[in-house]
């Protein structure tokens, strides 16, 4: 852009990795870390087993809602204790 006699150039960040770190959502980062905890791994395994079981049947009324909610609850419980420590 040109304003009068001055030309303003939008500069690209020098370190792209630093720029992408700055743009990362702390919630997503914490969710990924919490999904690796023992309790979340256990609930994810139960969810995956359910999905496999339900997917292998042609006619079933079973769904994996309970297992999904258990996993999301475990993950969000972990996140809730850590999220606001990283927010400025």
C-alpha positions, 0 to 999 in steps of 0.5 A: 500500500502507498500512503502519500510518500511512504510505502508500507510493506506487509512483512512475512514472519522471519521464523514460520515455526514461531509464527505457527506456534503463536497461532496455535489454539491452546485448547487444541494443544491441551486436548492433544496432551490430555488425550495421551493420559492414562484415563483418556487412553483407556476411554478412547480404547473403549470407544474404538472397541465399540465403534468396531463392534457396531461397525461389524454388525449389519443390523444393530440399534447399538450406538457408541454414545455412552463411550463417546461421552465418557471419552469427551468427559475424561478429556475435558476434565483434564483440560479444565484443570490446565487451560486457564493456566496458559491463558493470559 
